[in-house]
């Protein structure tokens, strides 16, 4: 490893095998590892036979510890920064250390790998061409609702972290501000043994979460479909789709309904196709019945 370099190293978000070869090489070769929780990081290092010394760096000591680590870097030491899970600084400590290292003219190198944000997006079944990472919503109900009222108009897909004991309240607040038909995926315990996904409209996901006692256990990522360009009729997607579907081809009707309501265009198209298929089946049954 190059002396005087800070390596920002991604570690697994659950499954300990989800670590890159480069990350293992760096963690084994640096002079010291700055970890959010040294006990948790020691478990990962022991799993891979790495005995590099650990030092704690968390939200309560980051200012003091950053100055100490920058001094060591300036003296030629190599340092790896890791968080409890995933990529450091993504809703985790480390910003002050990285900023201080840059300010001191030191080299900062990313060692990419696991992160809950792209992991959840990749399996959510919701548009990923543009998205916004919101982190954790405010814990207090009134501030959370105020924030969701602003986010309800965001046209890009939303990625949100949430504490398990607040999941039901947050989903209910989302339904109130965004409409019952807004598409959402809740990813629970990503990459772990009890990995679970709840996907559908907010109404459907709330029903699924209420039916599963395990839903409020473990780590959660919520992916919410964006509002579209003109979410002026949020919550009225069924009526809008019915009207447009009677006048336009299915794909065009679904795209326009999505723009008007903020609902997912692919889901609207599927519902419109299912409805038309049902009508065709009814018509066929009627003609067959008359012939017999």
C-alpha positions as CSV (number, residue, x, y, z in Angstrom):
1,X,0.0,0.0,0.0
2,X,1.1,3.6,-0.7
3,X,2.0,5.5,2.4
4,X,0.0,8.6,3.3
5,X,-3.1,7.2,1.6
6,X,-6.6,6.9,3.0
7,X,-8.5,3.9,1.5
8,X,-12.3,4.1,1.8
9,X,-13.3,0.4,1.8
10,X,-16.7,-1.1,1.2
11,X,-17.5,-4.2,3.3
12,X,-20.5,-6.6,3.1
13,X,-24.0,-5.5,4.0
14,X,-24.9,-8.9,5.3
15,X,-23.3,-12.0,3.7
16,X,-19.6,-11.9,4.7
17,X,-18.6,-13.5,1.3
18,X,-19.7,-10.3,-0.4
19,X,-16.3,-8.6,-0.3
20,X,-14.0,-7.9,-3.1
21,X,-10.5,-9.4,-3.5
22,X,-9.1,-5.9,-3.7
23,X,-10.8,-4.9,-0.4
24,X,-9.2,-8.0,1.3
25,X,-5.8,-7.0,-0.1
26,X,-6.1,-3.5,1.2
27,X,-7.4,-4.4,4.6
28,X,-4.5,-6.9,5.1
29,X,-1.8,-4.4,3.9
30,X,-2.6,-1.1,5.5
31,X,-1.1,0.0,8.8
32,X,-4.4,0.6,10.5
33,X,-8.1,0.2,10.0
34,X,-10.5,2.9,11.2
35,X,-13.8,1.2,12.0
36,X,-17.2,2.4,13.1
37,X,-17.5,-0.6,15.5
38,X,-14.2,-2.4,16.0
39,X,-16.0,-5.5,17.4
40,X,-18.1,-6.0,14.3
41,X,-15.2,-5.3,12.0
42,X,-13.0,-7.7,13.9
43,X,-15.5,-10.5,13.0
44,X,-15.1,-9.8,9.3
45,X,-11.3,-9.6,9.6
46,X,-11.1,-12.9,11.5
47,X,-13.3,-14.6,8.9
48,X,-10.7,-13.7,6.3
49,X,-7.6,-14.2,8.4
50,X,-6.6,-10.5,8.6
51,X,-4.9,-9.2,11.8
52,X,-4.5,-5.5,10.9
53,X,-4.9,-3.2,14.0
54,X,-8.2,-1.5,14.5
55,X,-9.1,1.9,15.8
56,X,-12.6,3.2,16.4
57,X,-14.1,6.1,14.4
58,X,-17.8,6.8,15.0
59,X,-20.1,9.8,15.2
60,X,-19.1,10.6,18.8
61,X,-15.3,10.8,18.3
62,X,-14.9,11.5,14.6
63,X,-13.6,15.1,15.0
64,X,-10.9,14.1,17.4
65,X,-10.0,10.8,15.7
66,X,-9.9,12.5,12.3
67,X,-7.1,14.9,13.4
68,X,-5.2,11.9,14.8
69,X,-5.5,9.8,11.7
70,X,-4.6,12.7,9.3
71,X,-1.4,13.2,11.4
72,X,-0.6,9.6,11.0
73,X,-1.3,9.7,7.2
74,X,0.9,12.8,6.9
75,X,3.7,10.8,8.6
76,X,3.4,8.2,5.8
77,X,1.0,5.6,7.3
78,X,-1.7,3.9,5.2
79,X,-5.2,3.9,6.7
80,X,-8.4,2.0,5.6
81,X,-11.8,3.4,6.6
82,X,-14.7,1.0,7.0
83,X,-18.2,1.2,8.4
84,X,-20.3,-1.5,10.1
85,X,-21.6,-2.6,6.7
86,X,-21.6,-1.4,3.1
87,X,-19.8,1.7,1.7
88,X,-18.5,4.2,4.3
89,X,-20.2,7.6,4.5
90,X,-23.5,6.4,3.1
91,X,-25.5,7.3,6.2
92,X,-22.4,6.4,8.2
93,X,-19.5,8.3,9.7
94,X,-16.4,9.2,7.8
95,X,-17.2,12.5,6.0
96,X,-15.0,14.6,8.4
97,X,-12.0,12.3,8.0
98,X,-12.3,12.2,4.2
99,X,-12.7,15.9,4.0
100,X,-9.7,16.5,6.4
101,X,-7.5,14.2,4.3
102,X,-8.4,16.1,1.2
103,X,-7.7,19.4,2.9
104,X,-4.3,18.2,4.0
105,X,-3.4,17.3,0.4
106,X,-3.4,13.6,1.1
107,X,-4.5,10.8,-1.3
108,X,-7.9,9.3,-0.9
109,X,-8.7,6.1,-2.8
110,X,-12.1,4.4,-3.0
111,X,-12.3,0.6,-2.8
112,X,-15.8,0.0,-4.1
113,X,-18.1,-2.9,-3.2
114,X,-21.4,-3.6,-1.5
115,X,-23.9,-0.9,-0.8
116,X,-27.6,-1.3,0.2
117,X,-28.7,1.5,-2.1
118,X,-27.8,-0.1,-5.5
119,X,-28.6,-3.5,-4.1
120,X,-32.2,-2.5,-3.3
121,X,-32.6,-0.6,-6.6
122,X,-31.4,-3.5,-8.6
123,X,-34.2,-5.8,-7.5
124,X,-37.0,-3.3,-6.7
125,X,-38.6,-3.4,-10.2
126,X,-38.9,0.4,-10.2
127,X,-37.3,2.8,-12.6
128,X,-33.5,3.2,-11.9
129,X,-32.4,5.6,-14.6
130,X,-32.8,8.5,-12.1
131,X,-33.0,8.2,-8.4
132,X,-32.5,10.2,-5.2
133,X,-31.0,8.8,-1.9
134,X,-32.8,10.4,1.0
135,X,-31.1,8.4,3.8
136,X,-33.2,8.2,7.0
137,X,-36.4,10.2,7.3
138,X,-36.9,12.3,10.5
139,X,-37.9,10.2,13.5
140,X,-40.6,12.5,14.8
141,X,-43.9,12.0,13.1
142,X,-44.7,15.6,12.3
143,X,-41.3,16.3,10.7
144,X,-41.4,13.0,8.8
145,X,-44.8,13.9,7.3
146,X,-43.6,17.4,6.3
147,X,-40.6,15.8,4.6
148,X,-42.8,13.3,2.8
149,X,-45.1,16.0,1.6
150,X,-42.1,17.6,-0.2
151,X,-40.8,14.2,-1.5
152,X,-44.3,13.4,-2.9
153,X,-43.6,15.7,-5.8
154,X,-40.1,14.3,-6.5
155,X,-40.2,12.8,-10.1
156,X,-37.1,10.6,-9.5
157,X,-37.2,7.2,-7.7
158,X,-36.6,7.6,-4.0
159,X,-34.3,5.4,-1.9
160,X,-34.9,5.6,1.9
161,X,-33.5,3.9,4.9
162,X,-35.9,3.3,7.8
163,X,-35.7,1.8,11.3
164,X,-37.8,-1.3,11.6
165,X,-40.0,0.0,14.5
166,X,-41.0,3.0,12.3
167,X,-41.8,1.0,9.1
168,X,-45.6,0.8,9.5
169,X,-45.9,4.5,10.5
170,X,-43.7,5.6,7.6
171,X,-45.6,3.6,5.0
172,X,-48.9,5.0,6.3
173,X,-47.5,8.5,6.1
174,X,-46.3,7.8,2.5
175,X,-49.8,6.6,1.5
176,X,-51.3,9.8,3.0
177,X,-48.9,12.1,1.1
178,X,-48.3,10.1,-2.1
179,X,-51.5,8.2,-2.7
180,X,-52.4,4.6,-2.2
181,X,-51.4,3.5,-5.8
182,X,-47.8,4.7,-5.6
183,X,-45.5,1.8,-6.3
184,X,-43.0,0.8,-3.6
185,X,-40.6,-2.0,-2.7
186,X,-39.5,-2.6,0.8
187,X,-36.2,-4.7,1.0
188,X,-35.6,-6.3,4.4
189,X,-32.3,-7.9,5.5
190,X,-30.6,-7.6,2.1
191,X,-28.1,-10.5,1.4
192,X,-28.9,-12.2,4.7
193,X,-30.7,-15.4,5.5
194,X,-34.1,-13.9,6.0
195,X,-33.9,-11.5,3.0
196,X,-37.5,-10.5,2.1
197,X,-39.1,-8.1,-0.4
198,X,-42.6,-6.5,-0.3
199,X,-43.5,-5.0,-3.6
200,X,-46.7,-3.4,-5.0
201,X,-48.8,-0.3,-4.4
202,X,-48.5,1.4,-1.0
203,X,-51.9,-0.2,-0.2
204,X,-50.6,-3.7,-1.1
205,X,-47.3,-3.3,0.7
206,X,-49.0,-2.0,3.8
207,X,-51.3,-5.0,3.8
208,X,-48.3,-7.4,3.3
209,X,-46.3,-5.8,6.1
210,X,-49.3,-5.9,8.5
211,X,-49.6,-9.6,7.8
212,X,-45.9,-10.5,8.4
213,X,-44.7,-10.2,12.0
214,X,-41.1,-10.4,10.8
215,X,-41.5,-7.3,8.6
216,X,-40.5,-4.9,11.4
217,X,-37.3,-6.8,12.2
218,X,-33.9,-6.2,10.6
219,X,-32.5,-3.6,8.3
220,X,-34.7,-2.0,5.8
221,X,-34.5,-0.1,2.5
222,X,-37.6,1.5,0.9
223,X,-37.6,2.2,-2.8
224,X,-40.5,4.5,-4.0
225,X,-41.5,5.2,-7.5
226,X,-41.1,8.9,-8.5
227,X,-44.1,11.2,-8.9
228,X,-43.7,11.6,-12.7
229,X,-43.7,14.9,-14.5
230,X,-47.1,16.2,-13.4
231,X,-48.4,14.3,-10.3
232,X,-51.7,16.3,-10.3
233,X,-54.0,13.4,-9.8
234,X,-52.1,11.2,-7.4
235,X,-54.3,8.4,-6.0
236,X,-56.7,8.5,-9.0
237,X,-54.8,6.2,-11.3
238,X,-57.6,3.7,-11.7
239,X,-60.1,6.3,-13.0
240,X,-57.5,8.1,-15.2
241,X,-56.4,4.7,-16.7
242,X,-60.0,3.7,-17.4
243,X,-60.8,7.0,-19.2
244,X,-57.6,7.0,-21.3
245,X,-57.7,3.3,-22.0
246,X,-61.1,3.8,-23.7
247,X,-59.6,6.4,-26.0
248,X,-55.9,5.4,-26.6
249,X,-53.7,2.4,-27.4
250,X,-52.7,0.6,-24.1
251,X,-49.0,1.8,-24.0
252,X,-49.9,5.4,-24.8
253,X,-52.7,5.3,-22.2
254,X,-50.4,3.9,-19.5
255,X,-47.6,6.4,-20.2
256,X,-50.0,9.4,-20.0
257,X,-51.8,8.0,-16.9
258,X,-48.4,7.6,-15.2
259,X,-47.5,11.3,-16.0
260,X,-50.8,12.5,-14.6
261,X,-50.9,10.4,-11.4
262,X,-47.3,9.6,-10.5
263,X,-48.0,5.8,-10.7
264,X,-45.6,3.4,-12.4
265,X,-46.2,3.2,-16.2
266,X,-45.3,-0.5,-16.5
267,X,-47.7,-1.4,-13.7
268,X,-50.5,0.7,-15.3
269,X,-49.9,-1.0,-18.6
270,X,-50.1,-4.4,-17.0
271,X,-53.4,-3.6,-15.3
272,X,-54.8,-2.2,-18.5
273,X,-53.7,-5.3,-20.4
274,X,-55.2,-7.6,-17.7
275,X,-58.5,-5.7,-17.9
276,X,-58.7,-6.0,-21.7
277,X,-57.8,-9.7,-21.5
278,X,-60.6,-10.2,-19.1
279,X,-63.1,-8.5,-21.3
280,X,-62.0,-10.6,-24.3
281,X,-62.4,-13.8,-22.3
282,X,-65.9,-12.7,-21.3
283,X,-66.8,-12.0,-24.9
284,X,-65.5,-15.4,-26.0
285,X,-67.4,-17.2,-23.3
286,X,-70.6,-15.4,-24.3
287,X,-70.3,-16.4,-27.9
288,X,-69.6,-20.0,-27.0
289,X,-72.5,-20.1,-24.6
290,X,-74.9,-18.8,-27.3
291,X,-73.8,-21.5,-29.8
292,X,-74.5,-24.4,-27.4
